[in-house]
């Protein structure tokens, strides 16, 4: 794959032995995030959409899938190459599929600039391009917080703006804010030992297509220690509480657009949403990584705190 040449602007963050540290690196990994002096995750630009990989728990275990970024995980399935750890994209924007993997340059979510680097956050300017047009520009900020000695929160704020014309988000389950968990956290697969839970008390496959404040995958990590990986929806988001594309093979995606799929309605445009040229909308999500059980993760309490952030 041809490597991206990115006009990146960096302000280097100071090193720290405790807490988060964010550093500029060479592409295709453009930002390295450390926690307590050790690797935590990194922002990558070597695919059609940018993504964060890996997602590491306090145990040092990788909680997100490795393939196709890393081929070393024994027994990991090679399905859905567009499921790259932790990413954001959508299956229909003005008729273009930014979700499913396609070779070549079109469509792509291009990283234009990385800026605003602090010890615990950074911002990327992105362009959703296809068919010779920029359909959306995006200002996305990643922030990092240690909630306690076993729990971390990755906050994401995404401001999407219709660029070269109106931007229509189509009604499809293929999207939107997503992660793919490691082998043992799944319900389905040779190494699967996990479960799914949501804020409304539903379990496993009952969580798919339902609306809730958060959804979590729980189970043993690759070290056979208890782990939780969850996504929070924010009350300011479009159509809160959102619907969830939560699959037993390890996909978890918050999706406010796929209403006809999730609700099993005949109207295939029920979830469409149009941004007029120049208009913007902002989404806020949180990703929680916890070394421990679903109960010790205290997701309801942490979601309440997250929901009150501006």
Buried (B, 14 or more C-beta within 10 A) or exposed (E): EEEBEBEBEBEEBEEBEEBBBBBBEEBBBBBBBBBEEEEBBBBBBBBBBBBBBBBBBBBEBBBBBBBBBEEEBEEBBEEBEBBBBBBBBBBBBBEBBBBEBEEEEEBBBBBBBBBBBBBBBBBBBBBBBBEEBBBBBBBBBBBBBBBEEBBBBBBBBBBBBBBBBBBBBBBBBBBBBBBBBBBBBBBEBEBBBBBBBBBBEBEBEBBBBBBBBBBBBBBBBBEEBBBBBBBBBBEBBEBBBBBBBBBBBBBBBBBBBBBBBBBEEEEEEBBBBEBEEEEEBBBBBBBBBBBBEBEBBBBEEBBEBBBEEE
